[in-house]
Amino acid sequence: MKQLFLRAFLPLLLVVYTLLALFAPPLSASAQNLVSTQENTPKSGTYACILSDDAYFYLSQNGKDGIFLLPKTYYVRLLSYGDIYCKVEYQETDNYAQKLTGYVRTEHLAFVEYQPKRPYLYYVFDLTYRLEDSEPSTSNGFTELTFTCAYYGDYPIGDKTWCYVLRDGEFGYVPKPDYLEFEENTEYADYLASLAPTPTPDGGEPHSSSPAQIAILVTLCLLVPLLAALILKPPKKPPYETDD
């Protein structure tokens, strides 16, 4: 009886599985990318987007020497991956800016498979100090001092916000100017939008199971236990006794 049951029941299960595979919508590109990202450890040289407001750039892995908050929606470049901290580099080196090497908590990094066109926030501004109380003895006395700074990120202390800057090859903090604003980098948002399911050629919704397909699957699911019960049902005893 068990062999008869297996011969009848297993092919039926195979049919149901095949129909489910045919009717079920495939994984979207975003879901496939998520699975791929979770299975593979990011390699050195991979970029990661900053999506949180509290992603500090640390000088070491102790989590106590964060020197500034990385600008949200911009990127860091991975040097080595760690479960808690990743060693990264930020910014390029030119006349005003300088590349920094440090650490970021891994939980704040969204690793991507593309190379951003504008990975780092490059923001240079002039900071002017006015010497209002000075009384120069000559006509050529300085009453204003202006410095050109490269902005790296904010550093909040209490109710005040400072910013970490590079000026003439030296890093330090200055009060954040009220006018200091920068646009967000939309590359990561555009990337996510490109992974969204695309409409069908006729303008309809992305592939999904139709009501008829769903009805067929439900019917098959109901038939499986019914057929199994019929196959395993013991035969009725005859109403009369038979001679041995």
C-alpha positions as CSV (number, residue, x, y, z in Angstrom):
1,M,0.0,0.0,0.0
2,K,2.8,2.4,0.8
3,Q,4.5,1.8,-2.5
4,L,1.2,2.4,-4.3
5,F,0.8,5.7,-2.3
6,L,4.3,6.9,-3.2
7,R,3.8,6.0,-6.9
8,A,0.6,8.1,-7.0
9,F,1.5,10.9,-4.6
10,L,5.0,11.9,-5.6
11,P,4.2,12.6,-9.3
12,L,1.3,14.7,-8.1
13,L,3.6,16.7,-5.9
14,L,6.0,17.1,-8.8
15,V,3.2,18.6,-10.9
16,V,2.2,21.0,-8.2
17,Y,5.8,22.2,-7.8
18,T,6.2,22.7,-11.5
19,L,3.1,24.8,-11.7
20,L,4.2,26.9,-8.7
21,A,7.5,27.5,-10.5
22,L,5.8,28.5,-13.7
23,F,3.2,30.8,-12.1
24,A,5.2,32.4,-9.4
25,P,6.8,35.8,-10.3
26,P,10.6,35.7,-10.6
27,L,12.8,37.6,-8.1
28,S,13.1,41.2,-8.9
29,A,16.5,42.6,-9.7
30,S,16.6,44.4,-6.3
31,A,15.9,41.1,-4.5
32,Q,18.6,39.3,-6.5
33,N,21.1,42.0,-5.7
34,L,20.2,41.8,-2.0
35,V,20.9,38.1,-2.0
36,S,24.1,38.5,-3.8
37,T,25.3,41.3,-1.4
38,Q,24.5,39.2,1.6
39,E,26.3,36.1,0.3
40,N,29.5,37.9,-0.8
41,T,31.9,39.9,1.4
42,P,32.7,43.3,-0.1
43,K,36.2,43.4,-1.7
44,S,38.8,46.1,-1.3
45,G,38.1,49.0,-3.6
46,T,34.3,48.7,-3.3
47,Y,32.4,51.8,-2.6
48,A,29.8,52.2,0.2
49,C,27.1,54.8,0.5
50,I,26.4,56.6,3.8
51,L,22.7,56.5,4.5
52,S,22.5,57.5,8.2
53,D,23.0,60.8,9.9
54,D,25.3,59.4,12.6
55,A,28.0,57.7,10.6
56,Y,31.3,58.9,12.3
57,F,34.7,58.8,10.6
58,Y,37.0,57.3,13.2
59,L,40.8,57.4,13.4
60,S,40.9,53.9,15.0
61,Q,38.5,51.0,15.7
62,N,37.9,51.8,19.4
63,G,34.8,53.9,18.5
64,K,35.9,56.8,20.8
65,D,37.8,59.0,18.4
66,G,35.2,60.0,15.8
67,I,36.5,63.2,14.2
68,F,33.5,64.1,12.0
69,L,30.2,62.9,10.6
70,L,30.4,61.7,7.1
71,P,28.0,63.6,4.7
72,K,24.9,61.6,4.1
73,T,24.3,60.1,0.6
74,Y,28.1,60.3,-0.2
75,Y,30.5,57.4,-0.3
76,V,33.7,56.0,1.2
77,R,36.0,53.5,-0.5
78,L,36.7,50.2,1.3
79,L,40.2,49.2,2.1
80,S,39.5,46.2,4.3
81,Y,36.2,44.7,5.6
82,G,35.3,43.9,9.2
83,D,32.2,42.7,10.9
84,I,32.1,45.8,13.2
85,Y,34.4,48.3,11.6
86,C,35.6,48.8,8.0
87,K,38.9,50.5,7.1
88,V,38.0,53.1,4.5
89,E,39.4,56.1,2.7
90,Y,37.5,59.4,2.1
91,Q,38.1,62.3,-0.2
92,E,40.7,63.0,-2.9
93,T,43.9,64.9,-2.7
94,D,44.3,68.2,-4.5
95,N,45.2,71.8,-3.8
96,Y,42.6,72.2,-1.1
97,A,41.6,68.7,0.0
98,Q,43.5,65.6,1.2
99,K,42.7,61.9,1.3
100,L,41.9,60.5,4.8
101,T,42.2,56.9,6.0
102,G,40.1,55.8,8.9
103,Y,37.3,53.6,10.0
104,V,33.5,53.5,9.8
105,R,31.1,51.2,11.6
106,T,30.0,48.5,9.1
107,E,26.3,48.9,10.0
108,H,26.4,52.4,8.5
109,L,27.7,51.3,5.1
110,A,25.5,50.3,2.1
111,F,27.9,48.6,-0.3
112,V,27.3,49.0,-4.0
113,E,28.4,47.2,-7.1
114,Y,29.1,50.3,-9.2
115,Q,31.6,53.1,-9.1
116,P,30.0,56.4,-8.2
117,K,30.6,59.4,-10.5
118,R,30.9,61.7,-7.5
119,P,31.7,59.6,-4.5
120,Y,33.0,62.3,-2.1
121,L,31.5,65.7,-1.2
122,Y,33.9,68.3,-2.4
123,Y,33.0,71.6,-0.8
124,V,35.5,74.5,-0.5
125,F,34.5,77.7,1.2
126,D,36.1,80.9,2.5
127,L,35.9,81.7,6.2
128,T,36.5,85.4,7.1
129,Y,37.4,86.6,10.6
130,R,36.9,90.4,11.3
131,L,39.2,92.0,13.8
132,E,36.7,94.5,15.1
133,D,38.5,95.5,18.3
134,S,41.9,96.0,16.6
135,E,43.4,99.5,16.3
136,P,46.1,99.3,13.7
137,S,48.8,102.0,14.1
138,T,49.4,102.2,10.4
139,S,47.1,102.4,7.4
140,N,48.1,99.0,6.2
141,G,46.9,97.2,9.3
142,F,44.8,94.0,8.7
143,T,41.2,94.2,9.9
144,E,40.0,90.9,8.2
145,L,41.5,87.5,7.8
146,T,40.1,85.1,5.2
147,F,40.9,81.4,5.0
148,T,40.0,78.9,2.3
149,C,38.8,75.6,3.8
150,A,37.9,72.2,2.5
151,Y,34.8,70.9,4.3
152,Y,34.8,67.3,5.5
153,G,31.8,66.9,7.8
154,D,30.0,68.2,10.9
155,Y,31.0,67.7,14.5
156,P,28.1,68.5,16.9
157,I,28.9,69.5,20.5
158,G,25.9,70.2,22.6
159,D,23.6,72.7,20.8
160,K,26.5,74.0,18.6
161,T,27.8,72.5,15.4
162,W,31.4,72.7,14.3
163,C,32.8,71.4,11.1
164,Y,36.0,69.5,10.4
165,V,38.1,71.3,7.7
166,L,41.4,71.3,6.0
167,R,43.2,74.7,5.8
168,D,46.7,75.1,4.3
169,G,47.5,71.5,5.0
170,E,46.3,71.5,8.6
171,F,43.1,69.9,9.9
172,G,40.9,71.5,12.6
173,Y,37.5,72.6,13.6
174,V,35.7,75.9,12.9
175,P,32.2,77.0,13.8
176,K,29.9,75.9,11.0
177,P,28.8,78.9,8.9
178,D,25.1,79.4,8.5
179,Y,25.4,79.5,4.7
180,L,27.2,76.1,4.5
181,E,24.8,73.9,2.6
182,F,25.4,71.2,0.0
183,E,23.2,69.1,-2.3
184,E,22.6,65.4,-1.7
185,N,24.1,62.9,-4.0
186,T,21.3,61.1,-5.8
187,E,23.3,58.3,-7.3
188,Y,22.2,55.7,-4.8
189,A,18.5,56.6,-5.0
190,D,18.8,56.5,-8.8
191,Y,20.4,53.1,-8.5
192,L,17.6,51.7,-6.4
193,A,15.1,53.1,-8.8
194,S,16.8,51.3,-11.7
195,L,16.3,48.0,-9.8
196,A,12.5,48.5,-9.5
197,P,10.3,46.1,-11.6
198,T,9.6,47.5,-15.0
199,P,6.1,47.6,-16.5
200,T,5.1,45.1,-19.2
201,P,5.3,46.2,-22.8
202,D,1.6,46.7,-22.9
203,G,1.8,49.2,-20.1
204,G,0.4,46.8,-17.5
205,E,1.6,45.9,-14.1
206,P,4.8,43.8,-13.6
207,H,4.3,40.0,-13.9
208,S,2.1,38.5,-11.3
209,S,-0.2,35.5,-11.0
210,S,-3.7,35.9,-12.5
211,P,-6.9,35.0,-10.6
212,A,-7.2,31.9,-12.9
213,Q,-3.7,30.7,-12.0
214,I,-4.3,31.3,-8.3
215,A,-7.6,29.3,-8.6
216,I,-5.8,26.4,-10.2
217,L,-3.1,26.3,-7.5
218,V,-5.7,26.4,-4.8
219,T,-7.6,23.5,-6.4
220,L,-4.5,21.4,-6.7
221,C,-3.6,22.1,-3.0
222,L,-7.1,21.0,-2.0
223,L,-6.9,17.8,-4.1
224,V,-3.6,16.6,-2.8
225,P,-4.8,15.7,0.8
226,L,-8.1,14.4,-0.7
227,L,-6.3,12.0,-3.1
228,A,-4.0,11.0,-0.3
229,A,-6.9,10.1,1.9
230,L,-8.5,8.1,-0.9
231,I,-5.4,6.2,-1.6
232,L,-4.7,5.4,2.1
233,K,-8.3,4.6,3.0
234,P,-8.6,1.0,4.1
235,P,-11.0,-1.3,2.2
236,K,-14.4,-1.9,3.6
237,K,-15.1,-5.3,5.3
238,P,-17.6,-7.4,3.4
239,P,-21.0,-7.6,5.1
240,Y,-20.7,-11.3,5.4
241,E,-18.1,-13.6,6.8
242,T,-16.1,-15.6,4.3
243,D,-14.9,-19.1,4.9
244,D,-11.2,-19.7,5.4
